[in-house]
């Protein structure tokens, strides 16, 4: 009788979580751990991600919305109260401020009496994808790459079990990447970081450092293709590590990755269907043993509507536990080895990725290829949306089988969690109390050394840890980085000339031409992203479609204040202003902008707003004077274009 194969250990089960305050998030984490979660995944709010204190003008409306605000050591202390960090595996989704948040984490661990060398976890620390898709960057690419390497070098010597970088292709897929683009752009990012790290360590130590690089990927609804993509990732990474970097030990060439399945495909229409989507997408990263994720976190069924509640997150966690513990999945060797259909698809994906990688290498690598990669993502996303609009790609409940019963899951609270607006004032008061209680001499000395370390090219981690312990704030840390390295505005990927994608746009182009004639000049459409939300996909696609319809578009990218958008509307003599806000901060930001529009004499200019906006909030926006509100259910961009033409037409044609 043969022995049964040894059962695999389950992957780390995580829930991406954090909101309101450190205290509230700590309670959420402890509850999730009690429910069977085996690792932590921290979501930070946008001010923390982009290096601003809660009282900065750009933080208005954003505090505690999409994650937890961490402004200083006291917040980090509260976040992990009664959670022994030496025993925890913590993933922190943080990029531009990754050196700082890791410094705060290390400082808290030391306060707990932990052996820092035993800490396990990950900082995402991938700035290249921030320029391409997520938008939480601060400094220019070369300076950011240096800081990534600082973290990796420090972790290698002082926190050896920590993953210093999580090459993140998740947001590339959210921005429209094809599987080949997701593979190649992520691998190009990884090689850019390893090329930067190689001279920093002894040659014999480099393979072990390569072995600490991990990945964070996305799994979409085409789950067979996505599973093949993961097998392709495993093969290509092994190939790159061996041929490019000479890593001979297979364990250091292992493709180690965590995953969150695709949130982009979650629908506002018939949101209960999202439960099936999430489950199917999880299969892509768990079925194949050789390409199985080491950690999984799943979105909740209602994330296209707003923030999930604890129960919603629990439901997604139970999905993981049922697959890991009730099924027999972990008892078998790889289910797909030798499958000709799978092998053929994997080889096809690898060939496409190798060709794209060679093209990026010919440009000088990922840093020099940022503009190229960004424009390719915008094109791919436009193609994806076009297929949905045309009905070539079916999305159940969206462009087919739209009629259905109302969901009983949409209870009296609207089926989502709403962050109390009072949280922002509470956090600012706490921040002011922290500043008042600290030793200013220690703070100033720490900031001076931090700035000197950055200016002199020293590794910034030791000075950052000293600054964390001295009571420096997140905004103050980032201010030193901005002062030394400068700020950066990433490419938008939106060209200003008309494209040749004219199919189905003839009538709209004629309408734009006619209205432009009546206006006496080309219809001017200003697209703006107020606040800190860096999810620019929607704004980019609106701008691209408006351009292709013949409008004169103005889109300067992310992270603008309402006053900057109003000034641009005045300067450009805009006929209509479109705002995109997906972070839940639409009420305060739009309220501020509308008041400033009126003060500038622009009250008659139509303003349209798009985002994840609950019905009650949409009514409030319309009451403020907003002309139209669009949410993810409004996927037909041509309908939005027709609305814009109608809004600015000085001689509206009588209804037919």
MARGUFI-498045 format. One record per residue (C-alpha): residue number from 1; x, y, z. Coordinates in steps of 0.05 Angstrom, whole numbers, padded with zeros to 5 digits. Example, Ala and Ser with C-alpha at 12.3 -4.5 7.8 and 13.67 -1.06 7.14 Angstrom:
2
    n      c1      c2      c3
    1   00246  -00090   00156
    2   00273  -00021   00143
***
This chain:
656
    n      c1      c2      c3
    1   00000   00000   00000
    2   00031   00067  -00022
    3   00034   00125   00025
    4  -00014   00181   00011
    5   00020   00245  -00012
    6   00034   00293   00045
    7  -00020   00346   00051
    8   00003   00417   00035
    9  -00002   00471   00087
   10  -00055   00523   00071
   11  -00033   00591   00045
   12  -00034   00650   00092
   13  -00106   00674   00099
   14  -00110   00749   00101
   15  -00162   00804   00098
   16  -00140   00872   00071
   17  -00166   00918   00125
   18  -00160   00984   00161
   19  -00204   01045   00169
   20  -00222   01105   00212
   21  -00169   01104   00267
   22  -00113   01060   00292
   23  -00155   01040   00352
   24  -00215   01019   00309
   25  -00169   00981   00261
   26  -00135   00945   00319
   27  -00202   00920   00342
   28  -00218   00897   00271
   29  -00151   00860   00266
   30  -00159   00824   00333
   31  -00230   00803   00314
   32  -00206   00777   00246
   33  -00149   00738   00278
   34  -00200   00707   00326
   35  -00242   00686   00266
   36  -00184   00646   00237
   37  -00145   00696   00196
   38  -00071   00675   00196
   39  -00037   00738   00174
   40  -00049   00813   00175
   41  -00056   00857   00113
   42  -00056   00931   00130
   43  -00092   00982   00088
   44  -00068   01053   00100
   45  -00107   01116   00084
   46  -00085   01160   00026
   47  -00050   01215   00067
   48  -00007   01161   00099
   49   00007   01129   00031
   50   00027   01195  -00001
   51   00066   01225   00057
   52   00019   01278   00086
   53  -00003   01291   00157
   54  -00078   01289   00170
   55  -00082   01365   00175
   56  -00050   01379   00106
   57  -00096   01413   00056
   58  -00091   01353   00008
   59  -00114   01306   00064
   60  -00181   01340   00071
   61  -00237   01289   00064
   62  -00187   01231   00057
   63  -00169   01215   00129
   64  -00187   01143   00149
   65  -00228   01131   00086
   66  -00192   01076   00047
   67  -00148   01053   00104
   68  -00120   01070   00172
   69  -00085   01137   00185
   70  -00016   01127   00215
   71   00016   01195   00230
   72   00069   01175   00281
   73   00094   01122   00329
   74   00034   01131   00375
   75  -00013   01111   00318
   76   00029   01050   00300
   77   00031   01031   00374
   78  -00045   01034   00378
   79  -00053   00996   00312
   80  -00016   00935   00339
   81  -00036   00938   00412
   82  -00041   00868   00442
   83  -00017   00837   00376
   84   00052   00804   00387
   85   00090   00825   00324
   86   00145   00773   00333
   87   00091   00719   00322
   88   00055   00755   00266
   89   00063   00755   00190
   90   00044   00826   00170
   91   00035   00852   00099
   92   00035   00928   00093
   93   00008   00955   00027
   94   00053   01016   00028
   95   00099   01044  -00026
   96   00125   01115  -00026
   97   00128   01117   00050
   98   00149   01044   00057
   99   00216   01060   00091
  100   00179   01102   00141
  101   00122   01054   00158
  102   00172   00997   00165
  103   00213   01041   00212
  104   00151   01053   00255
  105   00135   00978   00254
  106   00206   00961   00277
  107   00203   01014   00332
  108   00137   00985   00358
  109   00165   00914   00355
  110   00225   00936   00396
  111   00178   00968   00447
  112   00142   00901   00452
  113   00209   00868   00467
  114   00210   00829   00401
  115   00272   00803   00368
  116   00272   00846   00306
  117   00311   00794   00267
  118   00251   00747   00274
  119   00199   00795   00245
  120   00162   00766   00185
  121   00122   00804   00134
  122   00124   00847   00073
  123   00124   00920   00052
  124   00099   00928  -00020
  125   00151   00982  -00035
  126   00139   00980  -00111
  127   00141   01051  -00138
  128   00144   01034  -00212
  129   00072   01008  -00212
  130   00052   01071  -00174
  131   00073   01113  -00234
  132   00035   01067  -00280
  133  -00030   01053  -00244
  134  -00040   01070  -00171
  135  -00012   01140  -00162
  136   00014   01141  -00091
  137   00085   01161  -00111
  138   00122   01221  -00082
  139   00192   01227  -00111
  140   00220   01217  -00182
  141   00234   01145  -00205
  142   00310   01143  -00195
  143   00305   01169  -00124
  144   00248   01121  -00109
  145   00288   01062  -00136
  146   00344   01081  -00089
  147   00297   01081  -00029
  148   00270   01012  -00049
  149   00341   00987  -00049
  150   00354   01020   00019
  151   00297   00979   00049
  152   00320   00915   00016
  153   00392   00924   00038
  154   00372   00941   00110
  155   00324   00882   00115
  156   00377   00834   00088
  157   00424   00852   00144
  158   00376   00868   00201
  159   00307   00837   00187
  160   00326   00776   00145
  161   00257   00743   00145
  162   00223   00806   00119
  163   00204   00814   00046
  164   00230   00883   00029
  165   00192   00889  -00036
  166   00129   00860  -00064
  167   00132   00870  -00140
  168   00059   00888  -00151
  169   00024   00871  -00216
  170  -00044   00875  -00183
  171  -00057   00947  -00203
  172  -00029   00935  -00272
  173  -00087   00888  -00287
  174  -00135   00938  -00254
  175  -00108   00990  -00303
  176  -00124   00945  -00362
  177  -00061   00903  -00371
  178  -00065   00841  -00414
  179  -00035   00778  -00383
  180   00028   00788  -00425
  181   00034   00860  -00402
  182   00023   00841  -00329
  183   00078   00789  -00334
  184   00128   00832  -00370
  185   00117   00898  -00334
  186   00122   00864  -00266
  187   00184   00825  -00285
  188   00216   00888  -00314
  189   00203   00922  -00247
  190   00235   00865  -00209
  191   00298   00866  -00253
  192   00304   00942  -00245
  193   00305   00933  -00169
  194   00354   00874  -00171
  195   00400   00912  -00217
  196   00400   00969  -00166
  197   00413   00920  -00108
  198   00468   00878  -00140
  199   00527   00926  -00127
  200   00505   00936  -00054
  201   00521   00866  -00028
  202   00576   00815  -00034
  203   00569   00771  -00095
  204   00560   00708  -00053
  205   00503   00742  -00014
  206   00464   00765  -00075
  207   00425   00700  -00088
  208   00396   00702  -00018
  209   00375   00774  -00029
  210   00342   00754  -00095
  211   00304   00701  -00055
  212   00272   00755  -00011
  213   00238   00790  -00070
  214   00164   00771  -00071
  215   00106   00788  -00117
  216   00034   00810  -00108
  217  -00011   00792  -00166
  218  -00082   00797  -00190
  219  -00127   00741  -00213
  220  -00184   00758  -00261
  221  -00247   00722  -00282
  222  -00216   00685  -00341
  223  -00189   00636  -00291
  224  -00158   00584  -00337
  225  -00117   00638  -00371
  226  -00101   00668  -00302
  227  -00077   00601  -00276
  228  -00033   00593  -00338
  229  -00007   00664  -00325
  230   00015   00642  -00256
  231   00051   00581  -00284
  232   00084   00628  -00334
  233   00106   00674  -00278
  234   00139   00615  -00242
  235   00177   00594  -00305
  236   00198   00663  -00326
  237   00223   00684  -00257
  238   00263   00620  -00251
  239   00292   00634  -00320
  240   00310   00706  -00304
  241   00341   00689  -00237
  242   00385   00635  -00268
  243   00405   00667  -00334
  244   00407   00741  -00316
  245   00432   00736  -00244
  246   00467   00669  -00242
  247   00427   00643  -00182
  248   00441   00568  -00180
  249   00402   00548  -00117
  250   00329   00533  -00138
  251   00301   00555  -00071
  252   00325   00627  -00085
  253   00292   00625  -00154
  254   00224   00606  -00126
  255   00168   00652  -00148
  256   00136   00672  -00082
  257   00072   00712  -00086
  258   00011   00736  -00051
  259  -00054   00754  -00085
  260  -00117   00794  -00082
  261  -00166   00774  -00135
  262  -00194   00826  -00182
  263  -00235   00883  -00154
  264  -00243   00917  -00222
  265  -00291   00863  -00246
  266  -00337   00870  -00185
  267  -00403   00901  -00207
  268  -00449   00952  -00176
  269  -00506   00918  -00213
  270  -00531   00853  -00181
  271  -00473   00856  -00131
  272  -00490   00788  -00101
  273  -00460   00758  -00165
  274  -00392   00783  -00142
  275  -00389   00726  -00091
  276  -00383   00676  -00149
  277  -00333   00720  -00185
  278  -00288   00723  -00124
  279  -00291   00647  -00114
  280  -00276   00631  -00187
  281  -00218   00680  -00187
  282  -00189   00649  -00124
  283  -00186   00581  -00160
  284  -00136   00611  -00210
  285  -00084   00620  -00156
  286  -00097   00558  -00114
  287  -00112   00500  -00162
  288  -00042   00492  -00190
  289   00005   00468  -00135
  290   00068   00491  -00171
  291   00040   00561  -00179
  292  -00001   00566  -00115
  293  -00003   00632  -00077
  294   00031   00635  -00010
  295  -00019   00686   00016
  296  -00090   00703  -00007
  297  -00135   00762   00009
  298  -00203   00769  -00023
  299  -00245   00830  -00034
  300  -00317   00831  -00008
  301  -00379   00824  -00051
  302  -00398   00897  -00041
  303  -00333   00934  -00056
  304  -00362   00965  -00120
  305  -00413   00999  -00073
  306  -00366   01024  -00018
  307  -00327   01001   00042
  308  -00343   00929   00064
  309  -00368   00916   00135
  310  -00335   00866   00181
  311  -00389   00814   00163
  312  -00374   00823   00089
  313  -00300   00812   00101
  314  -00315   00751   00144
  315  -00356   00721   00087
  316  -00296   00727   00040
  317  -00250   00697   00093
  318  -00297   00637   00102
  319  -00292   00626   00027
  320  -00216   00615   00035
  321  -00225   00571   00096
  322  -00276   00526   00061
  323  -00230   00515   00002
  324  -00168   00503   00046
  325  -00199   00460   00100
  326  -00263   00427   00074
  327  -00241   00407   00004
  328  -00187   00358  -00015
  329  -00148   00408  -00058
  330  -00085   00407  -00014
  331  -00079   00331  -00016
  332  -00058   00326  -00090
  333   00003   00340  -00131
  334  -00003   00391  -00188
  335  -00067   00379  -00227
  336  -00042   00409  -00292
  337   00027   00379  -00305
  338   00029   00349  -00375
  339  -00037   00380  -00396
  340  -00027   00399  -00470
  341  -00077   00456  -00470
  342  -00047   00486  -00407
  343   00025   00477  -00432
  344   00008   00510  -00499
  345  -00025   00570  -00465
  346   00033   00578  -00416
  347   00084   00578  -00473
  348   00042   00629  -00512
  349   00041   00675  -00452
  350   00115   00667  -00439
  351   00132   00683  -00512
  352   00089   00746  -00510
  353   00120   00768  -00443
  354   00191   00755  -00467
  355   00179   00798  -00529
  356   00151   00855  -00487
  357   00209   00848  -00437
  358   00260   00852  -00493
  359   00226   00916  -00518
  360   00228   00948  -00448
  361   00301   00926  -00441
  362   00317   00960  -00507
  363   00291   01025  -00477
  364   00338   01019  -00418
  365   00292   00981  -00371
  366   00230   00996  -00330
  367   00250   01065  -00306
  368   00263   01091  -00376
  369   00201   01054  -00402
  370   00150   01085  -00354
  371   00119   01131  -00407
  372   00114   01073  -00457
  373   00084   01024  -00406
  374   00033   01077  -00382
  375   00009   01091  -00453
  376   00002   01017  -00467
  377  -00040   01007  -00405
  378  -00087   01064  -00424
  379  -00095   01033  -00494
  380  -00108   00964  -00466
  381  -00160   00990  -00418
  382  -00195   01028  -00473
  383  -00198   00964  -00514
  384  -00226   00925  -00453
  385  -00280   00977  -00441
  386  -00297   00980  -00515
  387  -00309   00905  -00517
  388  -00356   00910  -00458
  389  -00394   00968  -00490
  390  -00399   00930  -00555
  391  -00424   00867  -00520
  392  -00364   00827  -00544
  393  -00345   00814  -00472
  394  -00405   00793  -00431
  395  -00411   00817  -00359
  396  -00472   00785  -00327
  397  -00521   00836  -00300
  398  -00484   00893  -00334
  399  -00490   00886  -00409
  400  -00531   00822  -00410
  401  -00587   00796  -00365
  402  -00595   00863  -00331
  403  -00663   00847  -00302
  404  -00664   00812  -00235
  405  -00694   00811  -00166
  406  -00672   00864  -00116
  407  -00617   00839  -00071
  408  -00638   00823   00001
  409  -00564   00835   00020
  410  -00575   00910   00011
  411  -00599   00923   00081
  412  -00619   00987   00116
  413  -00547   01011   00119
  414  -00541   01008   00043
  415  -00500   00945   00047
  416  -00435   00982   00062
  417  -00396   01013   00119
  418  -00391   01089   00123
  419  -00333   01122   00159
  420  -00357   01175   00209
  421  -00337   01244   00182
  422  -00318   01263   00254
  423  -00258   01215   00248
  424  -00218   01268   00211
  425  -00224   01321   00266
  426  -00209   01267   00319
  427  -00146   01247   00282
  428  -00122   01319   00274
  429  -00134   01332   00348
  430  -00094   01270   00365
  431  -00038   01292   00318
  432  -00034   01361   00350
  433  -00031   01329   00419
  434   00025   01284   00396
  435   00065   01343   00369
  436   00055   01382   00433
  437   00079   01326   00478
  438   00143   01306   00441
  439   00214   01331   00452
  440   00225   01383   00398
  441   00301   01380   00405
  442   00301   01305   00391
  443   00253   01314   00333
  444   00295   01369   00300
  445   00359   01330   00308
  446   00327   01268   00278
  447   00299   01307   00219
  448   00367   01340   00207
  449   00402   01273   00204
  450   00347   01242   00161
  451   00354   01298   00110
  452   00430   01292   00111
  453   00425   01216   00100
  454   00380   01227   00040
  455   00425   01282   00011
  456   00489   01243   00022
  457   00462   01179  -00009
  458   00466   01140   00056
  459   00416   01085   00070
  460   00357   01123   00100
  461   00331   01065   00143
  462   00375   01076   00206
  463   00359   01151   00207
  464   00285   01136   00194
  465   00282   01089   00254
  466   00314   01142   00298
  467   00263   01192   00272
  468   00206   01144   00286
  469   00228   01136   00359
  470   00237   01212   00366
  471   00164   01225   00348
  472   00171   01251   00276
  473   00106   01250   00236
  474   00092   01218   00169
  475   00086   01286   00136
  476   00152   01310   00166
  477   00188   01247   00142
  478   00161   01255   00071
  479   00177   01330   00072
  480   00251   01313   00080
  481   00248   01266   00020
  482   00212   01319  -00022
  483   00264   01371  -00001
  484   00322   01328  -00023
  485   00294   01290  -00084
  486   00238   01336  -00108
  487   00167   01315  -00127
  488   00144   01281  -00190
  489   00083   01282  -00234
  490   00075   01216  -00270
  491   00054   01208  -00343
  492  -00021   01207  -00356
  493  -00018   01161  -00416
  494  -00070   01205  -00450
  495  -00047   01236  -00515
  496  -00079   01300  -00539
  497  -00088   01282  -00613
  498  -00148   01244  -00639
  499  -00138   01170  -00644
  500  -00158   01127  -00703
  501  -00210   01090  -00661
  502  -00271   01121  -00693
  503  -00318   01061  -00695
  504  -00386   01080  -00668
  505  -00366   01153  -00656
  506  -00390   01186  -00721
  507  -00455   01214  -00692
  508  -00420   01238  -00629
  509  -00366   01272  -00670
  510  -00419   01307  -00711
  511  -00454   01330  -00648
  512  -00388   01356  -00618
  513  -00373   01393  -00683
  514  -00442   01424  -00685
  515  -00440   01447  -00613
  516  -00369   01473  -00621
  517  -00393   01515  -00680
  518  -00449   01544  -00637
  519  -00400   01557  -00580
  520  -00352   01593  -00628
  521  -00294   01547  -00610
  522  -00279   01474  -00597
  523  -00318   01445  -00537
  524  -00268   01447  -00479
  525  -00273   01391  -00428
  526  -00230   01394  -00365
  527  -00220   01327  -00328
  528  -00195   01334  -00256
  529  -00178   01288  -00199
  530  -00183   01327  -00133
  531  -00155   01299  -00069
  532  -00106   01242  -00061
  533  -00142   01186  -00098
  534  -00093   01158  -00149
  535  -00140   01110  -00184
  536  -00138   01146  -00250
  537  -00165   01092  -00297
  538  -00235   01122  -00301
  539  -00211   01193  -00311
  540  -00162   01169  -00365
  541  -00216   01131  -00403
  542  -00265   01190  -00400
  543  -00211   01236  -00426
  544  -00191   01188  -00482
  545  -00263   01178  -00505
  546  -00277   01253  -00502
  547  -00214   01266  -00544
  548  -00236   01213  -00595
  549  -00304   01247  -00599
  550  -00270   01311  -00620
  551  -00271   01350  -00555
  552  -00212   01393  -00534
  553  -00191   01358  -00470
  554  -00148   01379  -00412
  555  -00125   01326  -00363
  556  -00065   01340  -00318
  557  -00067   01276  -00278
  558  -00077   01262  -00204
  559  -00072   01296  -00137
  560  -00099   01366  -00148
  561  -00132   01413  -00098
  562  -00201   01440  -00114
  563  -00170   01509  -00121
  564  -00120   01483  -00174
  565  -00177   01453  -00214
  566  -00218   01517  -00209
  567  -00157   01557  -00232
  568  -00148   01510  -00291
  569  -00222   01517  -00310
  570  -00214   01592  -00309
  571  -00149   01591  -00348
  572  -00174   01541  -00400
  573  -00241   01574  -00406
  574  -00272   01505  -00397
  575  -00343   01490  -00420
  576  -00351   01431  -00373
  577  -00312   01403  -00314
  578  -00310   01328  -00298
  579  -00286   01303  -00231
  580  -00265   01231  -00214
  581  -00262   01210  -00141
  582  -00260   01137  -00119
  583  -00236   01144  -00047
  584  -00303   01162  -00016
  585  -00283   01235  -00004
  586  -00330   01262  -00057
  587  -00376   01302  -00010
  588  -00324   01349   00022
  589  -00282   01356  -00041
  590  -00340   01372  -00088
  591  -00372   01418  -00037
  592  -00306   01458  -00033
  593  -00298   01459  -00109
  594  -00370   01481  -00123
  595  -00363   01539  -00073
  596  -00297   01561  -00106
  597  -00328   01555  -00176
  598  -00383   01603  -00155
  599  -00333   01651  -00122
  600  -00293   01652  -00187
  601  -00354   01669  -00228
  602  -00357   01599  -00259
  603  -00422   01577  -00226
  604  -00456   01568  -00294
  605  -00405   01517  -00319
  606  -00433   01446  -00313
  607  -00395   01399  -00266
  608  -00402   01324  -00272
  609  -00375   01274  -00220
  610  -00356   01201  -00225
  611  -00337   01151  -00171
  612  -00361   01099  -00121
  613  -00419   01142  -00097
  614  -00478   01115  -00057
  615  -00548   01139  -00079
  616  -00557   01185  -00018
  617  -00491   01219  -00032
  618  -00509   01227  -00106
  619  -00572   01265  -00084
  620  -00529   01310  -00040
  621  -00481   01324  -00098
  622  -00539   01342  -00144
  623  -00566   01388  -00090
  624  -00499   01424  -00089
  625  -00507   01440  -00163
  626  -00471   01381  -00195
  627  -00503   01368  -00263
  628  -00492   01292  -00269
  629  -00466   01236  -00223
  630  -00437   01172  -00253
  631  -00420   01108  -00217
  632  -00389   01042  -00241
  633  -00457   01020  -00268
  634  -00451   01075  -00320
  635  -00403   01035  -00363
  636  -00427   01063  -00431
  637  -00378   01120  -00442
  638  -00414   01143  -00505
  639  -00476   01158  -00463
  640  -00433   01202  -00418
  641  -00405   01237  -00479
  642  -00475   01251  -00505
  643  -00493   01280  -00436
  644  -00434   01327  -00439
  645  -00454   01352  -00508
  646  -00525   01365  -00483
  647  -00501   01401  -00420
  648  -00459   01452  -00458
  649  -00502   01462  -00519
  650  -00523   01536  -00521
  651  -00581   01518  -00568
  652  -00609   01452  -00546
  653  -00650   01419  -00600
  654  -00722   01406  -00580
  655  -00734   01335  -00559
  656  -00751   01291  -00617
***
